[in-house]
Amino acid sequence: MNMLSNVRNHLSAAPHRSLFLAGALQGVLTVLWWIFDLTGRYGIAGSITGWSVAPTWAHAFLMMYGFFPFFIFGFLFTTYPNWMNGEKVKPQEYVTACLLMAGGVVLFYAGLLTHKAISITGVELMLSGWGIALYVLLRILLTASAEDKRHARVTSVALVMGWLGVLAYLVWLVTGAVLALNCARVAGLWFFLLPIVLTVSHRMIPFFSSRVLENYEMVRPFWMLWLMLACIAAHGLLQCFELTGYLWLADFPLAGCALYLSYRWQLQRSFKVSLLAVLHISFAWFGVAMLLYAVQSLVYFASGNLILGLAPLHALGIGFFSGMILAMASRVTLGHSGRPLELDRFTWLLFLGFQATAVIRILADLIPAIAPMFYVLAALVWLGCFGLWAVKFAPIYWRARVDGKAG
């Protein structure tokens, strides 16, 4: 009983602990479920399973809205007070938000196996938890004393768009309206995840680089951030209207800005410090992904052929989003547990495995003949790398800091 009490106290000692733990577990569960579905669907093992929700759209929902947000909220609950000199988030607030969102994910899985109504209830719980988290962060934004709130304003708007995306998915589950599903897909990727991960990168990568690289010039052009966000919004709107042949108009400038920032943030020098390199490598995938999107759109404009399939999406989702989540979560976990800010060789190898996951999944779209096997292989590599990361880092969340400090 005393041990359980200690675990509960440690999990509620800091905002990131419970949310990162839920995210770590969900990162394993959602890919386990996806592997089970893929192997049955392609006759590799087992048989086709009848789910209450189409597996492709269940997978998209679980990744966009049921995995990344745990890490995003855990990170922002920690950084908002620091960014803006605002009030700390109260334990009952972040624990309640986490429990509602995690409970919602559990019910979503249960509904996949039984009845859609249970999944609907799960999404409603997730909306409630998300709403509490959003209220807390907006309260900090509006009451904090800092003059510069630019990054926080962008991430706050993106969180609102994410909440609306979950709501749109709920509408689709209830009504079957395809328009609502399309809104949920576009909002999740282009109006929620990409603006947040880009904005956090814009703030944190130059800052972290300046702390460990000698004679480092911190480049953080806000005009370029606004241009990139405008291009992201334009891509999302064009996709809403299925104007695939015109996406390149937004994607080429976006790719150019991203690749330029990778150069100016000194990707090549980051390899001197592995904990920094994982951030730079993840960000480099952003430029690569947008270049792939741009080339695909331009070819489609000229010929009507989609030559790259979902390769650009997975370069973005696995390379940029997942890589950045793994990099940031590792950094926050180490720093806020009293451990040295150093990435050991084992975690570095796991991160490199993540890069292999992105490459394998991209190859599956470029070479149709190997697609089914490579779909499963990519998922297995993800599961192995992320699962081992979770085994290594998850226990930290329910244990005391190694330096004896609170938090």
C-alpha positions as a LaTeX table, in Angstrom:
\begin{tabular}{lrrr}
\hline
Residue & $x$ (\AA) & $y$ (\AA) & $z$ (\AA) \\
\hline
Met1 & 0.00 & 0.00 & 0.00 \\
Asn2 & 2.83 & 2.36 & 0.87 \\
Met3 & 4.57 & 1.52 & $-2.41$ \\
Leu4 & 1.43 & 2.30 & $-4.40$ \\
Ser5 & 1.11 & 5.58 & $-2.55$ \\
Asn6 & 4.70 & 6.45 & $-3.44$ \\
Val7 & 4.11 & 5.63 & $-7.09$ \\
Arg8 & 0.99 & 7.81 & $-7.14$ \\
Asn9 & 2.84 & 10.66 & $-5.48$ \\
His10 & 5.75 & 10.47 & $-7.90$ \\
Leu11 & 3.43 & 10.34 & $-10.93$ \\
Ser12 & 1.69 & 13.50 & $-9.78$ \\
Ala13 & 4.89 & 15.30 & $-8.74$ \\
Ala14 & 5.38 & 17.03 & $-12.11$ \\
Pro15 & 3.15 & 17.62 & $-15.15$ \\
His16 & 5.14 & 15.53 & $-17.59$ \\
Arg17 & 5.29 & 12.36 & $-15.51$ \\
Ser18 & 1.77 & 10.94 & $-15.88$ \\
Leu19 & 1.29 & 12.28 & $-19.42$ \\
Phe20 & 4.62 & 10.96 & $-20.72$ \\
Leu21 & 3.89 & 7.58 & $-19.12$ \\
Ala22 & 0.49 & 7.44 & $-20.83$ \\
Gly23 & 2.12 & 8.46 & $-24.11$ \\
Ala24 & 4.80 & 5.79 & $-23.75$ \\
Leu25 & 2.20 & 3.08 & $-23.15$ \\
Gln26 & $-0.01$ & 4.31 & $-25.97$ \\
Gly27 & 2.94 & 4.41 & $-28.39$ \\
Val28 & 3.39 & 0.70 & $-27.79$ \\
Leu29 & $-0.31$ & $-0.25$ & $-27.75$ \\
Thr30 & $-1.32$ & 1.58 & $-30.91$ \\
Val31 & 1.44 & $-0.02$ & $-32.99$ \\
Leu32 & 0.77 & $-3.47$ & $-31.47$ \\
Trp33 & $-2.85$ & $-3.09$ & $-32.56$ \\
Trp34 & $-1.78$ & $-1.88$ & $-36.00$ \\
Ile35 & 0.59 & $-4.84$ & $-36.49$ \\
Phe36 & $-2.20$ & $-7.22$ & $-35.49$ \\
Asp37 & $-4.48$ & $-5.63$ & $-38.08$ \\
Leu38 & $-1.85$ & $-5.52$ & $-40.85$ \\
Thr39 & $-0.71$ & $-9.12$ & $-40.45$ \\
Gly40 & $-4.32$ & $-10.34$ & $-40.56$ \\
Arg41 & $-5.28$ & $-8.08$ & $-43.47$ \\
Tyr42 & $-2.37$ & $-9.23$ & $-45.65$ \\
Gly43 & $-2.57$ & $-12.89$ & $-44.65$ \\
Ile44 & 0.82 & $-12.87$ & $-42.95$ \\
Ala45 & $-0.49$ & $-14.16$ & $-39.62$ \\
Gly46 & $-3.96$ & $-14.64$ & $-38.15$ \\
Ser47 & $-7.01$ & $-13.54$ & $-40.08$ \\
Ile48 & $-8.88$ & $-10.38$ & $-40.97$ \\
Thr49 & $-10.55$ & $-8.87$ & $-37.91$ \\
Gly50 & $-13.80$ & $-6.95$ & $-38.09$ \\
Trp51 & $-13.42$ & $-3.65$ & $-36.26$ \\
Ser52 & $-16.27$ & $-1.30$ & $-35.40$ \\
Val53 & $-14.31$ & 1.57 & $-37.00$ \\
Ala54 & $-12.45$ & 1.34 & $-40.33$ \\
Pro55 & $-8.87$ & 0.39 & $-39.29$ \\
Thr56 & $-7.16$ & 3.01 & $-41.47$ \\
Trp57 & $-9.10$ & 5.85 & $-39.83$ \\
Ala58 & $-8.77$ & 4.29 & $-36.38$ \\
His59 & $-4.99$ & 4.15 & $-36.91$ \\
Ala60 & $-4.90$ & 7.77 & $-38.07$ \\
Phe61 & $-6.93$ & 8.88 & $-35.04$ \\
Leu62 & $-4.86$ & 6.92 & $-32.54$ \\
Met63 & $-1.60$ & 8.35 & $-33.89$ \\
Met64 & $-2.65$ & 11.99 & $-34.38$ \\
Tyr65 & $-4.98$ & 12.42 & $-31.42$ \\
Gly66 & $-4.28$ & 9.46 & $-29.13$ \\
Phe67 & $-0.47$ & 9.37 & $-29.04$ \\
Phe68 & 1.24 & 12.70 & $-29.72$ \\
Pro69 & $-1.05$ & 14.84 & $-27.49$ \\
Phe70 & 0.11 & 13.10 & $-24.29$ \\
Phe71 & 3.67 & 14.21 & $-24.96$ \\
Ile72 & 2.61 & 17.63 & $-26.24$ \\
Phe73 & 0.54 & 18.45 & $-23.15$ \\
Gly74 & 3.18 & 17.03 & $-20.83$ \\
Phe75 & 5.76 & 19.27 & $-22.48$ \\
Leu76 & 3.60 & 22.41 & $-22.63$ \\
Phe77 & 2.37 & 22.04 & $-19.03$ \\
Thr78 & 6.05 & 22.17 & $-18.11$ \\
Thr79 & 7.19 & 24.93 & $-20.46$ \\
Tyr80 & 4.30 & 27.42 & $-20.51$ \\
Pro81 & 5.01 & 28.66 & $-16.96$ \\
Asn82 & 8.71 & 28.89 & $-17.83$ \\
Trp83 & 8.24 & 30.57 & $-21.20$ \\
Met84 & 5.95 & 33.27 & $-19.85$ \\
Asn85 & 6.75 & 33.48 & $-16.14$ \\
Gly86 & 3.24 & 32.21 & $-15.45$ \\
Glu87 & 1.60 & 30.22 & $-12.68$ \\
Lys88 & 2.45 & 26.54 & $-12.33$ \\
Val89 & $-0.10$ & 23.96 & $-13.42$ \\
Lys90 & $-1.81$ & 22.37 & $-10.42$ \\
Pro91 & $-1.44$ & 18.58 & $-9.93$ \\
Gln92 & $-5.21$ & 18.00 & $-9.92$ \\
Glu93 & $-5.43$ & 19.74 & $-13.30$ \\
Tyr94 & $-2.79$ & 17.77 & $-15.17$ \\
Val95 & $-3.67$ & 14.48 & $-13.49$ \\
Thr96 & $-7.38$ & 14.91 & $-14.31$ \\
Ala97 & $-6.63$ & 15.79 & $-17.92$ \\
Cys98 & $-4.34$ & 12.77 & $-18.24$ \\
Leu99 & $-6.84$ & 10.33 & $-16.68$ \\
Leu100 & $-9.68$ & 11.50 & $-18.91$ \\
Met101 & $-7.60$ & 11.30 & $-22.07$ \\
Ala102 & $-6.07$ & 7.94 & $-21.16$ \\
Gly103 & $-9.48$ & 6.56 & $-20.17$ \\
Gly104 & $-10.83$ & 7.77 & $-23.49$ \\
Val105 & $-8.13$ & 5.91 & $-25.40$ \\
Val106 & $-8.86$ & 2.70 & $-23.45$ \\
Leu107 & $-12.56$ & 2.97 & $-24.29$ \\
Phe108 & $-11.72$ & 3.66 & $-27.94$ \\
Tyr109 & $-9.80$ & 0.36 & $-28.10$ \\
Ala110 & $-12.61$ & $-1.45$ & $-26.31$ \\
Gly111 & $-15.09$ & $-0.04$ & $-28.80$ \\
Leu112 & $-13.01$ & $-1.22$ & $-31.76$ \\
Leu113 & $-13.42$ & $-4.77$ & $-30.49$ \\
Thr114 & $-17.07$ & $-4.52$ & $-29.45$ \\
His115 & $-19.31$ & $-1.63$ & $-30.51$ \\
Lys116 & $-18.78$ & 1.80 & $-31.99$ \\
Ala117 & $-20.84$ & 3.40 & $-29.20$ \\
Ile118 & $-18.05$ & 2.59 & $-26.73$ \\
Ser119 & $-15.48$ & 4.22 & $-29.01$ \\
Ile120 & $-17.74$ & 7.27 & $-29.23$ \\
Thr121 & $-17.81$ & 7.49 & $-25.43$ \\
Gly122 & $-14.03$ & 7.21 & $-25.43$ \\
Val123 & $-13.65$ & 10.11 & $-27.85$ \\
Glu124 & $-16.01$ & 12.18 & $-25.68$ \\
Leu125 & $-13.77$ & 11.50 & $-22.67$ \\
Met126 & $-10.72$ & 12.52 & $-24.67$ \\
Leu127 & $-12.44$ & 15.76 & $-25.63$ \\
Ser128 & $-13.17$ & 16.45 & $-21.96$ \\
Gly129 & $-9.56$ & 15.85 & $-20.89$ \\
Trp130 & $-8.25$ & 17.89 & $-23.82$ \\
Gly131 & $-10.66$ & 20.69 & $-22.91$ \\
Ile132 & $-9.36$ & 20.85 & $-19.33$ \\
Ala133 & $-5.76$ & 20.90 & $-20.54$ \\
Leu134 & $-6.58$ & 23.62 & $-23.07$ \\
Tyr135 & $-8.32$ & 25.73 & $-20.43$ \\
Val136 & $-5.30$ & 25.51 & $-18.13$ \\
Leu137 & $-2.83$ & 26.51 & $-20.85$ \\
Leu138 & $-5.01$ & 29.36 & $-22.10$ \\
Arg139 & $-5.32$ & 30.63 & $-18.53$ \\
Ile140 & $-1.54$ & 30.76 & $-18.23$ \\
Leu141 & $-1.26$ & 32.46 & $-21.61$ \\
Leu142 & $-3.79$ & 35.17 & $-20.72$ \\
Thr143 & $-2.59$ & 35.87 & $-17.18$ \\
Ala144 & 1.20 & 35.51 & $-17.46$ \\
Ser145 & 3.34 & 38.63 & $-17.20$ \\
Ala146 & 5.75 & 37.98 & $-20.08$ \\
Glu147 & 5.72 & 40.42 & $-22.98$ \\
Asp148 & 6.80 & 37.92 & $-25.63$ \\
Lys149 & 4.08 & 35.27 & $-25.99$ \\
Arg150 & 4.43 & 34.63 & $-29.71$ \\
His151 & 5.33 & 30.96 & $-29.56$ \\
Ala152 & 2.71 & 30.24 & $-26.89$ \\
Arg153 & $-0.01$ & 31.99 & $-28.92$ \\
Val154 & 0.71 & 29.82 & $-31.94$ \\
Thr155 & 0.75 & 26.58 & $-29.95$ \\
Ser156 & $-2.47$ & 27.59 & $-28.15$ \\
Val157 & $-4.30$ & 28.20 & $-31.44$ \\
Ala158 & $-3.02$ & 24.85 & $-32.71$ \\
Leu159 & $-4.32$ & 23.10 & $-29.57$ \\
Val160 & $-7.76$ & 24.63 & $-30.20$ \\
Met161 & $-7.62$ & 23.32 & $-33.78$ \\
Gly162 & $-6.68$ & 19.90 & $-32.43$ \\
Trp163 & $-9.68$ & 19.90 & $-30.09$ \\
Leu164 & $-11.90$ & 20.82 & $-33.03$ \\
Gly165 & $-10.31$ & 18.00 & $-35.03$ \\
Val166 & $-11.23$ & 15.47 & $-32.33$ \\
Leu167 & $-14.74$ & 16.93 & $-32.32$ \\
Ala168 & $-14.95$ & 16.48 & $-36.11$ \\
Tyr169 & $-13.86$ & 12.85 & $-35.72$ \\
Leu170 & $-16.59$ & 12.38 & $-33.12$ \\
Val171 & $-19.14$ & 13.81 & $-35.56$ \\
Trp172 & $-17.94$ & 11.33 & $-38.18$ \\
Leu173 & $-18.29$ & 8.42 & $-35.76$ \\
Val174 & $-21.85$ & 9.46 & $-34.90$ \\
Thr175 & $-23.11$ & 10.50 & $-38.35$ \\
Gly176 & $-20.78$ & 8.90 & $-40.87$ \\
Ala177 & $-20.34$ & 12.27 & $-42.58$ \\
Val178 & $-17.24$ & 12.04 & $-44.80$ \\
Leu179 & $-16.76$ & 15.80 & $-44.62$ \\
Ala180 & $-16.28$ & 15.55 & $-40.85$ \\
Leu181 & $-13.67$ & 12.79 & $-41.27$ \\
Asn182 & $-11.77$ & 14.88 & $-43.82$ \\
Cys183 & $-11.85$ & 17.87 & $-41.46$ \\
Ala184 & $-10.47$ & 15.70 & $-38.65$ \\
Arg185 & $-7.65$ & 14.40 & $-40.85$ \\
Val186 & $-6.62$ & 17.81 & $-42.18$ \\
Ala187 & $-6.96$ & 19.57 & $-38.82$ \\
Gly188 & $-4.94$ & 16.93 & $-37.00$ \\
Leu189 & $-1.98$ & 17.12 & $-39.33$ \\
Trp190 & $-1.89$ & 20.65 & $-40.77$ \\
Phe191 & $-3.64$ & 22.80 & $-38.18$ \\
Phe192 & $-2.63$ & 20.97 & $-34.99$ \\
Leu193 & 0.49 & 18.80 & $-35.08$ \\
Leu194 & 2.66 & 20.57 & $-37.65$ \\
Pro195 & 2.19 & 24.11 & $-36.28$ \\
Ile196 & 2.96 & 22.94 & $-32.74$ \\
Val197 & 6.02 & 20.83 & $-33.53$ \\
Leu198 & 7.40 & 23.51 & $-35.86$ \\
Thr199 & 6.85 & 26.31 & $-33.34$ \\
Val200 & 8.42 & 24.38 & $-30.47$ \\
Ser201 & 11.37 & 23.56 & $-32.76$ \\
His202 & 11.72 & 27.24 & $-33.68$ \\
Arg203 & 11.93 & 28.18 & $-30.04$ \\
Met204 & 13.92 & 25.32 & $-28.55$ \\
Ile205 & 16.44 & 24.05 & $-31.14$ \\
Pro206 & 18.41 & 27.32 & $-31.43$ \\
Phe207 & 18.22 & 27.75 & $-27.65$ \\
Phe208 & 19.49 & 24.26 & $-26.85$ \\
Ser209 & 22.17 & 24.59 & $-29.55$ \\
Ser210 & 23.42 & 27.86 & $-28.03$ \\
Arg211 & 23.85 & 26.16 & $-24.66$ \\
Val212 & 26.26 & 23.45 & $-25.83$ \\
Leu213 & 27.95 & 24.62 & $-29.06$ \\
Glu214 & 30.74 & 27.15 & $-28.80$ \\
Asn215 & 30.52 & 30.43 & $-30.77$ \\
Tyr216 & 26.96 & 29.60 & $-31.80$ \\
Glu217 & 24.88 & 32.30 & $-33.43$ \\
Met218 & 21.26 & 31.86 & $-32.35$ \\
Val219 & 19.09 & 32.35 & $-35.45$ \\
Arg220 & 15.36 & 32.56 & $-34.80$ \\
Pro221 & 13.68 & 34.63 & $-37.58$ \\
Phe222 & 10.05 & 35.24 & $-36.73$ \\
Trp223 & 9.18 & 36.45 & $-40.22$ \\
Met224 & 10.16 & 33.00 & $-41.47$ \\
Leu225 & 8.06 & 31.28 & $-38.81$ \\
Trp226 & 5.03 & 33.35 & $-39.89$ \\
Leu227 & 5.72 & 32.51 & $-43.55$ \\
Met228 & 5.99 & 28.80 & $-42.78$ \\
Leu229 & 2.78 & 28.83 & $-40.72$ \\
Ala230 & 1.01 & 30.60 & $-43.59$ \\
Cys231 & 2.26 & 27.94 & $-46.02$ \\
Ile232 & 1.10 & 25.19 & $-43.66$ \\
Ala233 & $-2.36$ & 26.78 & $-43.43$ \\
Ala234 & $-2.45$ & 27.14 & $-47.22$ \\
His235 & $-1.56$ & 23.46 & $-47.66$ \\
Gly236 & $-4.30$ & 22.46 & $-45.24$ \\
Leu237 & $-6.91$ & 24.58 & $-46.99$ \\
Leu238 & $-5.89$ & 23.34 & $-50.44$ \\
Gln239 & $-6.15$ & 19.78 & $-49.18$ \\
Cys240 & $-9.60$ & 20.51 & $-47.75$ \\
Phe241 & $-10.75$ & 21.37 & $-51.26$ \\
Glu242 & $-8.81$ & 18.44 & $-52.79$ \\
Leu243 & $-6.64$ & 20.78 & $-54.87$ \\
Thr244 & $-3.69$ & 18.39 & $-54.82$ \\
Gly245 & $-2.20$ & 19.81 & $-58.02$ \\
Tyr246 & $-1.63$ & 23.18 & $-56.34$ \\
Leu247 & $-0.08$ & 22.09 & $-53.05$ \\
Trp248 & 3.40 & 22.70 & $-54.46$ \\
Leu249 & 2.73 & 26.44 & $-54.37$ \\
Ala250 & 2.83 & 26.24 & $-50.56$ \\
Asp251 & 5.13 & 23.24 & $-50.18$ \\
Phe252 & 8.19 & 24.43 & $-52.10$ \\
Pro253 & 8.54 & 27.64 & $-50.02$ \\
Leu254 & 7.93 & 25.60 & $-46.87$ \\
Ala255 & 10.60 & 23.06 & $-47.82$ \\
Gly256 & 13.02 & 25.86 & $-48.69$ \\
Cys257 & 12.53 & 27.56 & $-45.32$ \\
Ala258 & 12.88 & 24.29 & $-43.41$ \\
Leu259 & 16.08 & 23.27 & $-45.19$ \\
Tyr260 & 17.49 & 26.78 & $-44.75$ \\
Leu261 & 16.82 & 26.65 & $-40.99$ \\
Ser262 & 18.49 & 23.22 & $-40.74$ \\
Tyr263 & 21.55 & 24.81 & $-42.32$ \\
Arg264 & 21.49 & 27.97 & $-40.20$ \\
Trp265 & 20.86 & 26.02 & $-37.00$ \\
Gln266 & 24.02 & 24.08 & $-37.91$ \\
Leu267 & 22.83 & 20.52 & $-38.30$ \\
Gln268 & 26.37 & 19.47 & $-39.16$ \\
Arg269 & 27.78 & 20.72 & $-35.83$ \\
Ser270 & 25.02 & 19.15 & $-33.74$ \\
Phe271 & 26.57 & 15.67 & $-34.04$ \\
Lys272 & 29.14 & 16.70 & $-31.43$ \\
Val273 & 26.36 & 16.29 & $-28.82$ \\
Ser274 & 23.99 & 13.38 & $-29.43$ \\
Leu275 & 21.18 & 14.81 & $-27.28$ \\
Leu276 & 21.24 & 17.87 & $-29.55$ \\
Ala277 & 21.73 & 15.90 & $-32.76$ \\
Val278 & 18.46 & 14.00 & $-32.32$ \\
Leu279 & 16.59 & 17.32 & $-32.41$ \\
His280 & 18.41 & 18.54 & $-35.52$ \\
Ile281 & 18.01 & 15.23 & $-37.37$ \\
Ser282 & 14.29 & 15.15 & $-36.61$ \\
Phe283 & 13.88 & 18.71 & $-37.87$ \\
Ala284 & 15.77 & 17.86 & $-41.07$ \\
Trp285 & 13.02 & 15.35 & $-41.86$ \\
Phe286 & 10.59 & 18.27 & $-42.02$ \\
Gly287 & 12.43 & 19.79 & $-44.98$ \\
Val288 & 12.69 & 16.40 & $-46.67$ \\
Ala289 & 8.98 & 15.67 & $-46.15$ \\
Met290 & 7.84 & 19.00 & $-47.56$ \\
Leu291 & 10.13 & 18.58 & $-50.57$ \\
Leu292 & 8.51 & 15.19 & $-51.21$ \\
Tyr293 & 5.05 & 16.76 & $-50.89$ \\
Ala294 & 6.04 & 19.52 & $-53.32$ \\
Val295 & 7.49 & 17.16 & $-55.94$ \\
Gln296 & 4.46 & 14.88 & $-55.73$ \\
Ser297 & 2.07 & 17.81 & $-56.15$ \\
Leu298 & 3.98 & 19.28 & $-59.09$ \\
Val299 & 4.08 & 15.92 & $-60.88$ \\
Tyr300 & 0.36 & 15.53 & $-60.22$ \\
Phe301 & $-0.23$ & 19.03 & $-61.61$ \\
Ala302 & 1.65 & 18.09 & $-64.78$ \\
Ser303 & 0.53 & 14.49 & $-65.31$ \\
Gly304 & $-2.27$ & 13.58 & $-62.92$ \\
Asn305 & $-0.15$ & 10.86 & $-61.29$ \\
Leu306 & 0.54 & 10.53 & $-57.55$ \\
Ile307 & 4.01 & 9.06 & $-57.75$ \\
Leu308 & 4.98 & 8.96 & $-54.08$ \\
Gly309 & 1.81 & 7.72 & $-52.39$ \\
Leu310 & 1.94 & 8.26 & $-48.64$ \\
Ala311 & 5.74 & 8.61 & $-48.55$ \\
Pro312 & 5.63 & 12.37 & $-47.79$ \\
Leu313 & 3.12 & 11.78 & $-44.98$ \\
His314 & 5.30 & 9.20 & $-43.29$ \\
Ala315 & 8.46 & 11.25 & $-43.72$ \\
Leu316 & 6.58 & 13.94 & $-41.81$ \\
Gly317 & 4.82 & 11.72 & $-39.29$ \\
Ile318 & 7.60 & 9.27 & $-38.45$ \\
Gly319 & 10.69 & 11.29 & $-39.33$ \\
Phe320 & 9.69 & 14.71 & $-37.98$ \\
Phe321 & 6.84 & 14.27 & $-35.48$ \\
Ser322 & 7.84 & 10.95 & $-33.92$ \\
Gly323 & 11.55 & 11.73 & $-33.98$ \\
Met324 & 11.00 & 15.10 & $-32.34$ \\
Ile325 & 8.71 & 13.61 & $-29.69$ \\
Leu326 & 11.31 & 10.98 & $-28.84$ \\
Ala327 & 14.08 & 13.62 & $-28.75$ \\
Met328 & 12.18 & 16.16 & $-26.64$ \\
Ala329 & 10.70 & 13.55 & $-24.29$ \\
Ser330 & 14.15 & 12.08 & $-23.66$ \\
Arg331 & 15.57 & 15.52 & $-22.90$ \\
Val332 & 12.73 & 16.53 & $-20.56$ \\
Thr333 & 12.78 & 13.17 & $-18.79$ \\
Leu334 & 16.51 & 13.28 & $-18.16$ \\
Gly335 & 16.59 & 16.92 & $-17.09$ \\
His336 & 13.54 & 16.75 & $-14.82$ \\
Ser337 & 14.63 & 13.54 & $-13.10$ \\
Gly338 & 17.97 & 14.98 & $-11.96$ \\
Arg339 & 19.97 & 12.95 & $-14.49$ \\
Pro340 & 22.77 & 14.38 & $-16.67$ \\
Leu341 & 21.64 & 15.84 & $-19.99$ \\
Glu342 & 23.47 & 13.18 & $-21.95$ \\
Leu343 & 22.06 & 10.67 & $-24.42$ \\
Asp344 & 23.59 & 7.26 & $-23.85$ \\
Arg345 & 24.63 & 5.01 & $-26.71$ \\
Phe346 & 21.62 & 2.71 & $-26.30$ \\
Thr347 & 19.07 & 5.53 & $-26.67$ \\
Trp348 & 21.04 & 6.96 & $-29.59$ \\
Leu349 & 20.78 & 3.57 & $-31.34$ \\
Leu350 & 17.04 & 3.48 & $-30.66$ \\
Phe351 & 16.73 & 6.90 & $-32.26$ \\
Leu352 & 18.66 & 5.69 & $-35.31$ \\
Gly353 & 16.23 & 2.78 & $-35.46$ \\
Phe354 & 13.45 & 5.33 & $-35.70$ \\
Gln355 & 15.17 & 6.75 & $-38.76$ \\
Ala356 & 15.16 & 3.25 & $-40.25$ \\
Thr357 & 11.42 & 3.03 & $-39.57$ \\
Ala358 & 10.83 & 6.19 & $-41.62$ \\
Val359 & 13.00 & 4.94 & $-44.49$ \\
Ile360 & 11.35 & 1.51 & $-44.58$ \\
Arg361 & 7.86 & 3.01 & $-44.56$ \\
Ile362 & 8.78 & 5.43 & $-47.36$ \\
Leu363 & 10.22 & 2.59 & $-49.45$ \\
Ala364 & 6.94 & 0.70 & $-49.05$ \\
Asp365 & 5.21 & 3.52 & $-50.93$ \\
Leu366 & 7.89 & 3.89 & $-53.57$ \\
Ile367 & 8.09 & 0.17 & $-54.40$ \\
Pro368 & 4.55 & $-1.32$ & $-54.44$ \\
Ala369 & 5.81 & $-4.88$ & $-54.86$ \\
Ile370 & 7.28 & $-4.89$ & $-51.37$ \\
Ala371 & 4.56 & $-2.79$ & $-49.76$ \\
Pro372 & 2.70 & $-5.31$ & $-47.53$ \\
Met373 & 5.84 & $-6.80$ & $-46.02$ \\
Phe374 & 7.45 & $-3.39$ & $-45.55$ \\
Tyr375 & 4.30 & $-2.00$ & $-43.91$ \\
Val376 & 4.63 & $-4.70$ & $-41.27$ \\
Leu377 & 8.42 & $-4.40$ & $-41.09$ \\
Ala378 & 8.23 & $-0.66$ & $-40.48$ \\
Ala379 & 5.68 & $-1.20$ & $-37.71$ \\
Leu380 & 7.84 & $-3.92$ & $-36.13$ \\
Val381 & 10.95 & $-1.71$ & $-36.16$ \\
Trp382 & 8.90 & 1.15 & $-34.63$ \\
Leu383 & 7.58 & $-1.21$ & $-31.95$ \\
Gly384 & 11.03 & $-2.52$ & $-31.15$ \\
Cys385 & 12.65 & 0.91 & $-30.91$ \\
Phe386 & 9.84 & 2.72 & $-29.15$ \\
Gly387 & 9.09 & $-0.25$ & $-26.92$ \\
Leu388 & 12.67 & $-0.38$ & $-25.71$ \\
Trp389 & 12.64 & 3.39 & $-25.20$ \\
Ala390 & 9.49 & 3.00 & $-23.08$ \\
Val391 & 11.04 & 0.18 & $-21.04$ \\
Lys392 & 14.06 & 2.39 & $-20.34$ \\
Phe393 & 12.28 & 5.68 & $-19.62$ \\
Ala394 & 8.83 & 4.78 & $-18.27$ \\
Pro395 & 10.04 & 3.65 & $-14.80$ \\
Ile396 & 11.59 & 7.09 & $-14.30$ \\
Tyr397 & 8.10 & 8.61 & $-14.18$ \\
Trp398 & 6.97 & 6.66 & $-11.11$ \\
Arg399 & 10.26 & 6.97 & $-9.22$ \\
Ala400 & 11.78 & 9.81 & $-7.25$ \\
Arg401 & 14.35 & 12.15 & $-8.79$ \\
Val402 & 17.86 & 10.78 & $-8.44$ \\
Asp403 & 19.11 & 14.11 & $-7.03$ \\
Gly404 & 16.56 & 14.08 & $-4.20$ \\
Lys405 & 14.82 & 17.25 & $-5.34$ \\
Ala406 & 11.04 & 17.65 & $-5.62$ \\
Gly407 & 9.30 & 17.36 & $-8.97$ \\
\hline
\end{tabular}
